[in-house]
């Protein structure tokens, strides 16, 4: 049997998935097959299918994957992205896993969503960003396994029942059952206090002339608890109060129910009033909690108050940086 010019039967590339090398199939020539199996008969040449796409080598639990092509590695990392409030509706899901090149910055992630969802792009100037539950700027470099959240302006007012930042006795809590105001007040007050100020945010039956049926609160719970805990600590220092407590509802709330409770205890009424007002005003601007209002003719996410200037916004950060040479 005469052998013609050598022809490759299969081509392949080295692939690495999470540090485990998937061995390639060595390209074979027809002459190799003749050498392996002899030339006393016809040669069966099996054309193997092309290597599967890189996504076949990925799993949600894998922090990174590598494709070696032409001897140069391209490392992909997985980032978890969270959406809340109206952004969740615009994107169509509350969370997803995104693959980015290693060393990508937050603004490159934003550019993906801005290009895919025009309404999201329009909202970005008012959207705050967080990485691993901390507010972040768009030029922050991401790492494999990071949790990124896109946060629309918060609307104030609110897991499991009774989630707290520092244990069962912590004055900062999130609950799904009705808030027991008197119980919280009794825990906060002590004999040395000369004043105890209580603020309750209550679900009203109308919004801008429309009859409200009920509200639904959601939160970026882990981050919200950290922010609320920080507010209580700052209130103690700023106003010289002895103690403060914040309790917030999540889930569906009926008309007349308490959505947020703030209790401040102090030796004097002046600092207690000032601290209580500052706590509710700051909570409504900075803590990642959103509410959806349900009416007889539909439902909308409540317009949130703008984030304070010190909190980074996504606007102006969505263009990816120029590639380094």
Secondary structure, 3 states (H helix, E strand, C coil): CCCCCCCECCCCCCEEECCEEECCCCCCEHHHHHHHHCCCCCCCCCCCCCCCCHHHHCCCCCCEEEEEECCEEEEEEEEEEEECHHHHHHHCCCEEEEEEECCCEHHHHHHHHHHHCHHHHHHHHHCEEEECCEECCCCCECCCCCEEEEECCCCCCCCCCCEECCCCCCCEEEECCCCCHHHHHHHHCCCCCCEEEEEEEECCCEECCEEEEEEEEEECHHHHHHHHHHHHHHHHHHHCCCEEEEEEECEEEECCCEEEEEEEEECCHHHHHHHHHHHHHHHHHHCCEEEEEEECCEEEECCCCCCCCCCCECCCCCCCCCCCC
